Amino acid sequence: MTAAGHAPVPPRMLRGWRWLLTSASLNTLIGLALTLADTGHSDGLQTLGLNLLYSQCIGLAIWGLIDLGRLALTPDEPRQWRRLFGIVPVGVVLGYLGGTLVADTLLGKPGQGMAMLQSGQGLGLLLMSLAVGAVCTYYFLSQARLASVREEAARASAQAEAAQRQAAESQLKLLQTQLEPHMLFNTLANLRVLVGLDPARAQTMLDHLIAYLRATLGASRATLHPLQHEFDRVADYLALMAVRMGPRLSYQLDLPAELASVSVPPLLLQPLVENSIRHGLEPKLDGGHITVQALRQGTQLVLTVSDTGLGCPATPTPPATPGSGGFGLAQVRERLHTCYSDQAAIEIVAIPSGGTRVSISFPLKK
């Protein structure tokens, strides 16, 4: 249905209207040609009127019969197009006879069309109608077959894109099912350590963990979600880690309002934050600070996780190629590569003043 609530016009019907307009135009040209060729009549306007009337009646009758035969006898046009070789000549002959009968009736001169047929002028009109009908049918048939080929190509392309998209979504969901248990096991391991050191804080951490799992693992496993949801998940995770680390962990989340609705793959930031805590802040006696930031650079979205931990050697990695780095970072690379191929990049930089900055960039998607 269209926006106005009406069913769209079928392509075959649209082609029929083009046939009608083209046939009317050709009929006019035939009438003019017959008038110019007939120099035996002194009244040129009367002759022109008669020729236009007969050519239009005959031509439109031929068009109507051919088009009705095409619609009735070739429902599967790409496979049944050869039937037109029989439809066209039959339509031309019957259309000629029917068109002359209609013109005779309009003029009130029965039999004039048959008299024209017996003359050279009528025979020429019949042969011209047959030739024009054949040429027009061949032209529109070629156009119809070309349109059919294009439709098949577009359909095949759409199916291939759908299959590729489905494969990418399946891959993303597989990666998410791998990464979520990874985070859960790490958190449980931390909780186990805290139980022996501080049972009260362990209880608080367990409560946060239950709330976190209810909010995240119970949600729909979409392949994309708003960036706001990604930041909310990171905030929940950092709140969970702050219970265990206490004042040794502080953090800041910076998400501009205009980027909150941008669609991103889930679980891009959490593995980076987890790496900052495990490798940068936990081994450091006084802990440190984590900053998670989103910004727009042209058509790219840049997500950055910076920490003031122990730092690491600078290892810039422009392409988001899969299979490199630890488990969490490798999963992020896989997800970026699946969604954005070589349009995504990851860069890991050692901050001179101490700490590490990890930046990922990929095209913006609304």
BALOBA-1460 file (C-alpha; in Angstrom, 3 decimals):
// residues 366
<rec num="1" residu="m" x="0.000" y="0.000" z="0.000"/>
<rec num="2" residu="t" x="1.148" y="3.517" z="-0.731"/>
<rec num="3" residu="a" x="1.126" y="6.428" z="1.712"/>
<rec num="4" residu="a" x="-2.247" y="7.535" z="0.361"/>
<rec num="5" residu="g" x="-3.745" y="4.130" z="1.142"/>
<rec num="6" residu="h" x="-4.004" y="2.937" z="-2.466"/>
<rec num="7" residu="a" x="-2.459" y="-0.213" z="-3.867"/>
<rec num="8" residu="p" x="0.536" y="0.452" z="-6.153"/>
<rec num="9" residu="v" x="-0.004" y="0.059" z="-9.900"/>
<rec num="10" residu="p" x="1.425" y="-3.270" z="-11.145"/>
<rec num="11" residu="p" x="4.433" y="-2.934" z="-13.490"/>
<rec num="12" residu="r" x="2.615" y="-4.816" z="-16.282"/>
<rec num="13" residu="m" x="-0.251" y="-2.304" z="-16.117"/>
<rec num="14" residu="l" x="2.206" y="0.585" z="-16.266"/>
<rec num="15" residu="r" x="3.759" y="-0.972" z="-19.378"/>
<rec num="16" residu="g" x="0.233" y="-1.270" z="-20.832"/>
<rec num="17" residu="w" x="-0.308" y="2.475" z="-20.461"/>
<rec num="18" residu="r" x="3.005" y="3.131" z="-22.192"/>
<rec num="19" residu="w" x="1.908" y="0.839" z="-25.014"/>
<rec num="20" residu="l" x="-1.351" y="2.795" z="-25.319"/>
<rec num="21" residu="l" x="0.343" y="6.200" z="-25.532"/>
<rec num="22" residu="t" x="2.980" y="4.945" z="-27.956"/>
<rec num="23" residu="s" x="0.333" y="3.269" z="-30.108"/>
<rec num="24" residu="a" x="-1.759" y="6.459" z="-30.270"/>
<rec num="25" residu="s" x="1.315" y="8.433" z="-31.320"/>
<rec num="26" residu="l" x="2.245" y="5.919" z="-34.019"/>
<rec num="27" residu="n" x="-1.345" y="5.803" z="-35.254"/>
<rec num="28" residu="t" x="-1.219" y="9.559" z="-35.762"/>
<rec num="29" residu="l" x="2.023" y="9.267" z="-37.724"/>
<rec num="30" residu="i" x="0.527" y="6.507" z="-39.886"/>
<rec num="31" residu="g" x="-2.531" y="8.659" z="-40.624"/>
<rec num="32" residu="l" x="-0.316" y="11.574" z="-41.625"/>
<rec num="33" residu="a" x="1.881" y="9.337" z="-43.785"/>
<rec num="34" residu="l" x="-1.147" y="7.906" z="-45.616"/>
<rec num="35" residu="t" x="-2.490" y="11.412" z="-46.237"/>
<rec num="36" residu="l" x="0.804" y="12.609" z="-47.664"/>
<rec num="37" residu="a" x="1.052" y="9.511" z="-49.841"/>
<rec num="38" residu="d" x="-2.514" y="9.915" z="-51.156"/>
<rec num="39" residu="t" x="-2.345" y="12.729" z="-53.725"/>
<rec num="40" residu="g" x="-5.509" y="11.706" z="-55.541"/>
<rec num="41" residu="h" x="-7.932" y="13.602" z="-53.307"/>
<rec num="42" residu="s" x="-8.404" y="17.350" z="-53.562"/>
<rec num="43" residu="d" x="-9.833" y="17.748" z="-50.043"/>
<rec num="44" residu="g" x="-6.738" y="17.202" z="-47.972"/>
<rec num="45" residu="l" x="-8.341" y="17.955" z="-44.608"/>
<rec num="46" residu="q" x="-11.170" y="15.484" z="-45.170"/>
<rec num="47" residu="t" x="-8.712" y="12.818" z="-46.244"/>
<rec num="48" residu="l" x="-6.535" y="13.555" z="-43.223"/>
<rec num="49" residu="g" x="-9.527" y="13.238" z="-40.909"/>
<rec num="50" residu="l" x="-10.567" y="9.904" z="-42.427"/>
<rec num="51" residu="n" x="-7.037" y="8.522" z="-42.282"/>
<rec num="52" residu="l" x="-6.565" y="9.635" z="-38.667"/>
<rec num="53" residu="l" x="-9.915" y="8.111" z="-37.670"/>
<rec num="54" residu="y" x="-9.207" y="4.771" z="-39.315"/>
<rec num="55" residu="s" x="-5.586" y="4.629" z="-38.173"/>
<rec num="56" residu="q" x="-6.554" y="5.399" z="-34.565"/>
<rec num="57" residu="c" x="-9.463" y="2.934" z="-34.502"/>
<rec num="58" residu="i" x="-7.411" y="0.188" z="-36.125"/>
<rec num="59" residu="g" x="-4.248" y="0.891" z="-34.146"/>
<rec num="60" residu="l" x="-5.985" y="1.094" z="-30.774"/>
<rec num="61" residu="a" x="-7.979" y="-2.044" z="-31.519"/>
<rec num="62" residu="i" x="-4.765" y="-3.856" z="-32.395"/>
<rec num="63" residu="w" x="-3.089" y="-2.560" z="-29.243"/>
<rec num="64" residu="g" x="-6.046" y="-3.600" z="-27.104"/>
<rec num="65" residu="l" x="-6.228" y="-7.125" z="-28.482"/>
<rec num="66" residu="i" x="-2.452" y="-7.662" z="-28.247"/>
<rec num="67" residu="d" x="-2.331" y="-6.312" z="-24.698"/>
<rec num="68" residu="l" x="-5.334" y="-8.353" z="-23.575"/>
<rec num="69" residu="g" x="-3.806" y="-11.435" z="-25.160"/>
<rec num="70" residu="r" x="-0.501" y="-10.667" z="-23.474"/>
<rec num="71" residu="l" x="-2.131" y="-10.308" z="-20.052"/>
<rec num="72" residu="a" x="-4.324" y="-13.386" z="-20.481"/>
<rec num="73" residu="l" x="-1.904" y="-15.766" z="-22.179"/>
<rec num="74" residu="t" x="1.486" y="-14.713" z="-20.744"/>
<rec num="75" residu="p" x="1.003" y="-14.451" z="-16.953"/>
<rec num="76" residu="d" x="4.638" y="-15.564" z="-16.566"/>
<rec num="77" residu="e" x="6.070" y="-13.229" z="-19.176"/>
<rec num="78" residu="p" x="9.776" y="-14.102" z="-18.775"/>
<rec num="79" residu="r" x="9.011" y="-17.777" z="-19.532"/>
<rec num="80" residu="q" x="6.017" y="-17.433" z="-21.879"/>
<rec num="81" residu="w" x="7.195" y="-14.586" z="-24.099"/>
<rec num="82" residu="r" x="7.270" y="-16.828" z="-27.217"/>
<rec num="83" residu="r" x="3.472" y="-16.862" z="-27.209"/>
<rec num="84" residu="l" x="3.595" y="-13.274" z="-28.440"/>
<rec num="85" residu="f" x="4.648" y="-14.582" z="-31.876"/>
<rec num="86" residu="g" x="1.129" y="-15.974" z="-32.202"/>
<rec num="87" residu="i" x="-0.675" y="-13.207" z="-30.297"/>
<rec num="88" residu="v" x="0.689" y="-10.363" z="-32.439"/>
<rec num="89" residu="p" x="-0.424" y="-11.446" z="-35.934"/>
<rec num="90" residu="v" x="-3.830" y="-12.595" z="-34.692"/>
<rec num="91" residu="g" x="-4.245" y="-9.304" z="-32.822"/>
<rec num="92" residu="v" x="-3.249" y="-7.287" z="-35.891"/>
<rec num="93" residu="v" x="-5.722" y="-9.045" z="-38.217"/>
<rec num="94" residu="l" x="-8.625" y="-9.008" z="-35.778"/>
<rec num="95" residu="g" x="-7.769" y="-5.468" z="-34.668"/>
<rec num="96" residu="y" x="-7.774" y="-4.290" z="-38.266"/>
<rec num="97" residu="l" x="-11.181" y="-5.807" z="-38.926"/>
<rec num="98" residu="g" x="-12.622" y="-4.576" z="-35.625"/>
<rec num="99" residu="g" x="-11.089" y="-1.104" z="-35.987"/>
<rec num="100" residu="t" x="-12.470" y="-0.615" z="-39.483"/>
<rec num="101" residu="l" x="-15.886" y="-1.753" z="-38.267"/>
<rec num="102" residu="v" x="-15.782" y="0.829" z="-35.460"/>
<rec num="103" residu="a" x="-14.666" y="3.589" z="-37.853"/>
<rec num="104" residu="d" x="-17.392" y="2.626" z="-40.365"/>
<rec num="105" residu="t" x="-19.954" y="2.788" z="-37.578"/>
<rec num="106" residu="l" x="-18.744" y="6.217" z="-36.448"/>
<rec num="107" residu="l" x="-18.910" y="7.523" z="-40.038"/>
<rec num="108" residu="g" x="-22.235" y="5.844" z="-40.757"/>
<rec num="109" residu="k" x="-20.767" y="4.207" z="-43.867"/>
<rec num="110" residu="p" x="-20.954" y="0.426" z="-43.487"/>
<rec num="111" residu="g" x="-18.565" y="-1.467" z="-45.693"/>
<rec num="112" residu="q" x="-16.196" y="1.426" z="-46.374"/>
<rec num="113" residu="g" x="-13.396" y="-0.246" z="-44.444"/>
<rec num="114" residu="m" x="-13.726" y="-3.448" z="-46.443"/>
<rec num="115" residu="a" x="-13.637" y="-1.402" z="-49.619"/>
<rec num="116" residu="m" x="-10.437" y="0.231" z="-48.398"/>
<rec num="117" residu="l" x="-8.979" y="-3.196" z="-47.683"/>
<rec num="118" residu="q" x="-9.587" y="-4.245" z="-51.290"/>
<rec num="119" residu="s" x="-7.759" y="-1.147" z="-52.492"/>
<rec num="120" residu="g" x="-4.051" y="-0.640" z="-52.337"/>
<rec num="121" residu="q" x="-4.463" y="1.934" z="-49.557"/>
<rec num="122" residu="g" x="-6.239" y="-0.514" z="-47.239"/>
<rec num="123" residu="l" x="-3.749" y="-3.268" z="-47.898"/>
<rec num="124" residu="g" x="-0.895" y="-0.880" z="-47.197"/>
<rec num="125" residu="l" x="-2.535" y="0.144" z="-43.927"/>
<rec num="126" residu="l" x="-2.886" y="-3.521" z="-42.929"/>
<rec num="127" residu="l" x="0.732" y="-4.333" z="-43.744"/>
<rec num="128" residu="m" x="1.917" y="-1.174" z="-41.977"/>
<rec num="129" residu="s" x="-0.152" y="-2.062" z="-38.915"/>
<rec num="130" residu="l" x="1.329" y="-5.553" z="-38.886"/>
<rec num="131" residu="a" x="4.890" y="-4.202" z="-39.165"/>
<rec num="132" residu="v" x="4.340" y="-1.533" z="-36.523"/>
<rec num="133" residu="g" x="2.677" y="-4.041" z="-34.200"/>
<rec num="134" residu="a" x="5.574" y="-6.439" z="-34.575"/>
<rec num="135" residu="v" x="8.208" y="-3.735" z="-34.017"/>
<rec num="136" residu="c" x="6.424" y="-2.289" z="-30.986"/>
<rec num="137" residu="t" x="5.873" y="-5.728" z="-29.493"/>
<rec num="138" residu="y" x="9.548" y="-6.598" z="-29.950"/>
<rec num="139" residu="y" x="10.585" y="-3.289" z="-28.359"/>
<rec num="140" residu="f" x="8.341" y="-3.575" z="-25.337"/>
<rec num="141" residu="l" x="9.168" y="-7.260" z="-24.973"/>
<rec num="142" residu="s" x="12.858" y="-6.384" z="-24.905"/>
<rec num="143" residu="q" x="12.179" y="-3.725" z="-22.303"/>
<rec num="144" residu="a" x="10.099" y="-6.153" z="-20.264"/>
<rec num="145" residu="r" x="12.816" y="-8.812" z="-20.362"/>
<rec num="146" residu="l" x="15.467" y="-6.220" z="-19.460"/>
<rec num="147" residu="a" x="13.334" y="-5.051" z="-16.540"/>
<rec num="148" residu="s" x="12.864" y="-8.671" z="-15.477"/>
<rec num="149" residu="v" x="16.617" y="-9.253" z="-15.562"/>
<rec num="150" residu="r" x="17.170" y="-6.126" z="-13.483"/>
<rec num="151" residu="e" x="14.528" y="-7.201" z="-10.990"/>
<rec num="152" residu="e" x="16.147" y="-10.622" z="-10.674"/>
<rec num="153" residu="a" x="19.569" y="-9.039" z="-10.209"/>
<rec num="154" residu="a" x="18.209" y="-6.637" z="-7.572"/>
<rec num="155" residu="r" x="16.432" y="-9.514" z="-5.816"/>
<rec num="156" residu="a" x="19.591" y="-11.638" z="-5.833"/>
<rec num="157" residu="s" x="21.619" y="-8.696" z="-4.524"/>
<rec num="158" residu="a" x="19.082" y="-8.063" z="-1.763"/>
<rec num="159" residu="q" x="19.119" y="-11.739" z="-0.797"/>
<rec num="160" residu="a" x="22.925" y="-11.744" z="-0.717"/>
<rec num="161" residu="e" x="22.966" y="-8.618" z="1.457"/>
<rec num="162" residu="a" x="20.353" y="-10.117" z="3.764"/>
<rec num="163" residu="a" x="22.373" y="-13.323" z="4.076"/>
<rec num="164" residu="q" x="25.547" y="-11.343" z="4.774"/>
<rec num="165" residu="r" x="23.762" y="-9.206" z="7.349"/>
<rec num="166" residu="q" x="22.306" y="-12.294" z="9.011"/>
<rec num="167" residu="a" x="25.744" y="-13.910" z="9.123"/>
<rec num="168" residu="a" x="27.221" y="-10.755" z="10.658"/>
<rec num="169" residu="e" x="24.453" y="-10.604" z="13.255"/>
<rec num="170" residu="s" x="24.990" y="-14.258" z="14.116"/>
<rec num="171" residu="q" x="28.709" y="-13.630" z="14.500"/>
<rec num="172" residu="l" x="28.083" y="-10.635" z="16.763"/>
<rec num="173" residu="k" x="25.692" y="-12.615" z="18.926"/>
<rec num="174" residu="l" x="28.238" y="-15.432" z="19.190"/>
<rec num="175" residu="l" x="30.929" y="-12.985" z="20.254"/>
<rec num="176" residu="q" x="28.584" y="-11.445" z="22.813"/>
<rec num="177" residu="t" x="27.761" y="-14.852" z="24.307"/>
<rec num="178" residu="q" x="31.508" y="-15.461" z="24.637"/>
<rec num="179" residu="l" x="32.316" y="-12.100" z="26.177"/>
<rec num="180" residu="e" x="29.523" y="-11.843" z="28.754"/>
<rec num="181" residu="p" x="30.527" y="-15.072" z="30.594"/>
<rec num="182" residu="h" x="34.141" y="-13.867" z="30.451"/>
<rec num="183" residu="m" x="33.169" y="-10.703" z="32.334"/>
<rec num="184" residu="l" x="30.990" y="-12.691" z="34.741"/>
<rec num="185" residu="f" x="33.753" y="-15.170" z="35.609"/>
<rec num="186" residu="n" x="36.228" y="-12.353" z="36.238"/>
<rec num="187" residu="t" x="33.760" y="-10.598" z="38.529"/>
<rec num="188" residu="l" x="33.028" y="-13.797" z="40.442"/>
<rec num="189" residu="a" x="36.752" y="-14.380" z="40.888"/>
<rec num="190" residu="n" x="37.109" y="-10.884" z="42.323"/>
<rec num="191" residu="l" x="34.096" y="-11.505" z="44.548"/>
<rec num="192" residu="r" x="35.666" y="-14.707" z="45.852"/>
<rec num="193" residu="v" x="38.777" y="-12.795" z="46.929"/>
<rec num="194" residu="l" x="36.717" y="-10.083" z="48.589"/>
<rec num="195" residu="v" x="34.641" y="-12.607" z="50.564"/>
<rec num="196" residu="g" x="37.725" y="-13.574" z="52.557"/>
<rec num="197" residu="l" x="38.935" y="-10.018" z="53.064"/>
<rec num="198" residu="d" x="35.770" y="-8.033" z="53.699"/>
<rec num="199" residu="p" x="32.472" y="-10.015" z="53.877"/>
<rec num="200" residu="a" x="30.357" y="-6.855" z="54.212"/>
<rec num="201" residu="r" x="31.761" y="-5.324" z="51.049"/>
<rec num="202" residu="a" x="31.462" y="-8.690" z="49.356"/>
<rec num="203" residu="q" x="27.746" y="-8.698" z="50.199"/>
<rec num="204" residu="t" x="27.351" y="-5.205" z="48.728"/>
<rec num="205" residu="m" x="29.270" y="-6.251" z="45.634"/>
<rec num="206" residu="l" x="27.058" y="-9.317" z="45.253"/>
<rec num="207" residu="d" x="23.971" y="-7.125" z="45.402"/>
<rec num="208" residu="h" x="25.423" y="-4.894" z="42.680"/>
<rec num="209" residu="l" x="26.287" y="-7.961" z="40.622"/>
<rec num="210" residu="i" x="22.745" y="-9.281" z="40.815"/>
<rec num="211" residu="a" x="21.354" y="-5.894" z="39.740"/>
<rec num="212" residu="y" x="23.909" y="-5.694" z="36.942"/>
<rec num="213" residu="l" x="23.069" y="-9.143" z="35.608"/>
<rec num="214" residu="r" x="19.346" y="-8.429" z="35.761"/>
<rec num="215" residu="a" x="19.827" y="-5.233" z="33.728"/>
<rec num="216" residu="t" x="22.240" y="-6.611" z="31.149"/>
<rec num="217" residu="l" x="21.928" y="-10.363" z="30.642"/>
<rec num="218" residu="g" x="18.146" y="-10.164" z="30.811"/>
<rec num="219" residu="a" x="18.018" y="-7.604" z="28.004"/>
<rec num="220" residu="s" x="17.417" y="-8.431" z="24.361"/>
<rec num="221" residu="r" x="20.591" y="-9.539" z="22.600"/>
<rec num="222" residu="a" x="20.466" y="-6.969" z="19.823"/>
<rec num="223" residu="t" x="23.409" y="-6.614" z="17.469"/>
<rec num="224" residu="l" x="23.242" y="-2.827" z="17.857"/>
<rec num="225" residu="h" x="22.035" y="-0.597" z="20.656"/>
<rec num="226" residu="p" x="22.196" y="3.143" z="21.524"/>
<rec num="227" residu="l" x="25.515" y="4.436" z="22.781"/>
<rec num="228" residu="q" x="23.680" y="5.594" z="25.917"/>
<rec num="229" residu="h" x="23.029" y="1.936" z="26.785"/>
<rec num="230" residu="e" x="26.718" y="1.187" z="26.329"/>
<rec num="231" residu="f" x="27.649" y="3.963" z="28.764"/>
<rec num="232" residu="d" x="24.959" y="2.806" z="31.212"/>
<rec num="233" residu="r" x="26.421" y="-0.694" z="31.175"/>
<rec num="234" residu="v" x="29.937" y="0.662" z="31.771"/>
<rec num="235" residu="a" x="28.609" y="2.803" z="34.642"/>
<rec num="236" residu="d" x="27.044" y="-0.284" z="36.246"/>
<rec num="237" residu="y" x="30.274" y="-2.225" z="35.829"/>
<rec num="238" residu="l" x="32.410" y="0.573" z="37.305"/>
<rec num="239" residu="a" x="30.026" y="0.893" z="40.250"/>
<rec num="240" residu="l" x="30.467" y="-2.827" z="40.793"/>
<rec num="241" residu="m" x="34.260" y="-2.539" z="40.675"/>
<rec num="242" residu="a" x="34.209" y="0.511" z="42.969"/>
<rec num="243" residu="v" x="32.711" y="-1.636" z="45.719"/>
<rec num="244" residu="r" x="35.716" y="-3.917" z="45.626"/>
<rec num="245" residu="m" x="38.425" y="-1.276" z="45.088"/>
<rec num="246" residu="g" x="36.938" y="1.411" z="47.289"/>
<rec num="247" residu="p" x="38.671" y="4.811" z="47.124"/>
<rec num="248" residu="r" x="41.407" y="3.342" z="44.913"/>
<rec num="249" residu="l" x="39.042" y="3.674" z="41.921"/>
<rec num="250" residu="s" x="37.493" y="6.855" z="40.581"/>
<rec num="251" residu="y" x="35.959" y="7.332" z="37.156"/>
<rec num="252" residu="q" x="34.318" y="9.827" z="34.810"/>
<rec num="253" residu="l" x="31.932" y="9.164" z="31.916"/>
<rec num="254" residu="d" x="31.638" y="11.796" z="29.184"/>
<rec num="255" residu="l" x="28.845" y="11.203" z="26.628"/>
<rec num="256" residu="p" x="27.602" y="14.239" z="24.630"/>
<rec num="257" residu="a" x="23.808" y="14.351" z="24.353"/>
<rec num="258" residu="e" x="23.920" y="14.427" z="20.541"/>
<rec num="259" residu="l" x="25.726" y="11.066" z="20.480"/>
<rec num="260" residu="a" x="23.528" y="9.244" z="22.996"/>
<rec num="261" residu="s" x="21.264" y="7.741" z="20.318"/>
<rec num="262" residu="v" x="24.026" y="6.618" z="17.954"/>
<rec num="263" residu="s" x="23.837" y="2.861" z="17.290"/>
<rec num="264" residu="v" x="26.898" y="0.808" z="18.268"/>
<rec num="265" residu="p" x="27.604" y="-2.902" z="18.786"/>
<rec num="266" residu="p" x="27.151" y="-3.929" z="22.444"/>
<rec num="267" residu="l" x="30.097" y="-4.594" z="24.762"/>
<rec num="268" residu="l" x="32.670" y="-2.386" z="23.088"/>
<rec num="269" residu="l" x="33.661" y="-0.300" z="26.111"/>
<rec num="270" residu="q" x="33.391" y="-2.749" z="28.980"/>
<rec num="271" residu="p" x="36.318" y="-4.992" z="27.909"/>
<rec num="272" residu="l" x="38.504" y="-1.888" z="27.574"/>
<rec num="273" residu="v" x="37.477" y="-0.661" z="31.020"/>
<rec num="274" residu="e" x="38.056" y="-4.131" z="32.419"/>
<rec num="275" residu="n" x="41.573" y="-4.175" z="30.949"/>
<rec num="276" residu="s" x="42.303" y="-0.755" z="32.487"/>
<rec num="277" residu="i" x="41.312" y="-1.996" z="35.917"/>
<rec num="278" residu="r" x="43.072" y="-5.365" z="35.724"/>
<rec num="279" residu="h" x="46.332" y="-4.298" z="34.085"/>
<rec num="280" residu="g" x="46.555" y="-0.629" z="35.003"/>
<rec num="281" residu="l" x="44.824" y="0.227" z="38.281"/>
<rec num="282" residu="e" x="44.715" y="-2.976" z="40.339"/>
<rec num="283" residu="p" x="48.483" y="-3.589" z="40.289"/>
<rec num="284" residu="k" x="49.052" y="0.057" z="41.285"/>
<rec num="285" residu="l" x="49.128" y="0.563" z="45.055"/>
<rec num="286" residu="d" x="47.054" y="3.744" z="45.121"/>
<rec num="287" residu="g" x="44.816" y="2.776" z="42.183"/>
<rec num="288" residu="g" x="43.850" y="5.531" z="39.797"/>
<rec num="289" residu="h" x="41.238" y="7.201" z="37.596"/>
<rec num="290" residu="i" x="39.407" y="6.013" z="34.480"/>
<rec num="291" residu="t" x="37.863" y="8.357" z="31.907"/>
<rec num="292" residu="v" x="35.466" y="7.046" z="29.278"/>
<rec num="293" residu="q" x="34.709" y="9.520" z="26.517"/>
<rec num="294" residu="a" x="32.758" y="9.647" z="23.254"/>
<rec num="295" residu="l" x="33.288" y="12.278" z="20.600"/>
<rec num="296" residu="r" x="32.606" y="12.846" z="16.943"/>
<rec num="297" residu="q" x="35.359" y="13.462" z="14.417"/>
<rec num="298" residu="g" x="33.799" y="14.160" z="11.026"/>
<rec num="299" residu="t" x="31.891" y="11.046" z="10.039"/>
<rec num="300" residu="q" x="33.681" y="8.906" z="12.640"/>
<rec num="301" residu="l" x="32.666" y="8.063" z="16.191"/>
<rec num="302" residu="v" x="35.644" y="7.873" z="18.557"/>
<rec num="303" residu="l" x="35.350" y="6.071" z="21.906"/>
<rec num="304" residu="t" x="38.254" y="6.491" z="24.318"/>
<rec num="305" residu="v" x="39.119" y="4.758" z="27.590"/>
<rec num="306" residu="s" x="41.990" y="6.435" z="29.481"/>
<rec num="307" residu="d" x="43.453" y="5.454" z="32.818"/>
<rec num="308" residu="t" x="46.175" y="6.680" z="35.161"/>
<rec num="309" residu="g" x="47.458" y="3.194" z="35.885"/>
<rec num="310" residu="l" x="50.863" y="1.619" z="35.404"/>
<rec num="311" residu="g" x="50.759" y="2.157" z="31.646"/>
<rec num="312" residu="c" x="51.915" y="-0.084" z="28.832"/>
<rec num="313" residu="p" x="54.226" y="0.113" z="25.813"/>
<rec num="314" residu="a" x="52.760" y="2.117" z="22.943"/>
<rec num="315" residu="t" x="51.266" y="-0.325" z="20.450"/>
<rec num="316" residu="p" x="49.345" y="1.609" z="17.804"/>
<rec num="317" residu="t" x="47.151" y="-0.728" z="15.771"/>
<rec num="318" residu="p" x="45.322" y="1.251" z="13.043"/>
<rec num="319" residu="p" x="43.218" y="-1.542" z="11.529"/>
<rec num="320" residu="a" x="40.718" y="-3.380" z="13.691"/>
<rec num="321" residu="t" x="42.070" y="-6.749" z="12.602"/>
<rec num="322" residu="p" x="40.749" y="-9.771" z="14.459"/>
<rec num="323" residu="g" x="42.869" y="-12.177" z="16.428"/>
<rec num="324" residu="s" x="45.279" y="-9.828" z="18.197"/>
<rec num="325" residu="g" x="45.486" y="-8.739" z="21.841"/>
<rec num="326" residu="g" x="44.032" y="-10.400" z="24.959"/>
<rec num="327" residu="f" x="40.627" y="-12.071" z="25.035"/>
<rec num="328" residu="g" x="38.587" y="-8.926" z="25.747"/>
<rec num="329" residu="l" x="40.494" y="-6.764" z="23.265"/>
<rec num="330" residu="a" x="40.424" y="-9.546" z="20.672"/>
<rec num="331" residu="q" x="36.632" y="-9.758" z="21.034"/>
<rec num="332" residu="v" x="36.326" y="-6.003" z="20.515"/>
<rec num="333" residu="r" x="38.442" y="-6.299" z="17.376"/>
<rec num="334" residu="e" x="36.258" y="-9.134" z="16.108"/>
<rec num="335" residu="r" x="33.068" y="-7.165" z="16.683"/>
<rec num="336" residu="l" x="34.406" y="-4.047" z="14.978"/>
<rec num="337" residu="h" x="35.717" y="-6.063" z="12.049"/>
<rec num="338" residu="t" x="32.397" y="-7.871" z="11.649"/>
<rec num="339" residu="c" x="30.400" y="-4.627" z="11.645"/>
<rec num="340" residu="y" x="32.734" y="-2.202" z="9.888"/>
<rec num="341" residu="s" x="35.461" y="-4.274" z="8.197"/>
<rec num="342" residu="d" x="38.551" y="-2.095" z="7.563"/>
<rec num="343" residu="q" x="36.656" y="1.143" z="8.340"/>
<rec num="344" residu="a" x="37.247" y="0.643" z="12.078"/>
<rec num="345" residu="a" x="40.508" y="1.230" z="13.930"/>
<rec num="346" residu="i" x="41.934" y="0.622" z="17.410"/>
<rec num="347" residu="e" x="44.850" y="2.549" z="18.871"/>
<rec num="348" residu="i" x="46.613" y="1.836" z="22.177"/>
<rec num="349" residu="v" x="48.877" y="4.631" z="23.406"/>
<rec num="350" residu="a" x="51.025" y="4.932" z="26.540"/>
<rec num="351" residu="i" x="50.331" y="8.300" z="28.203"/>
<rec num="352" residu="p" x="53.626" y="10.090" z="28.985"/>
<rec num="353" residu="s" x="52.444" y="11.155" z="32.439"/>
<rec num="354" residu="g" x="51.491" y="7.561" z="33.252"/>
<rec num="355" residu="g" x="48.652" y="5.340" z="32.180"/>
<rec num="356" residu="t" x="47.157" y="4.076" z="28.942"/>
<rec num="357" residu="r" x="44.680" y="5.400" z="26.403"/>
<rec num="358" residu="v" x="42.749" y="3.055" z="24.131"/>
<rec num="359" residu="s" x="40.754" y="4.611" z="21.299"/>
<rec num="360" residu="i" x="38.417" y="2.881" z="18.877"/>
<rec num="361" residu="s" x="36.888" y="4.652" z="15.874"/>
<rec num="362" residu="f" x="34.313" y="3.590" z="13.297"/>
<rec num="363" residu="p" x="31.705" y="5.210" z="11.023"/>
<rec num="364" residu="l" x="28.726" y="6.839" z="12.686"/>
<rec num="365" residu="k" x="25.421" y="5.003" z="12.399"/>
<rec num="366" residu="k" x="22.111" y="6.592" z="13.361"/>
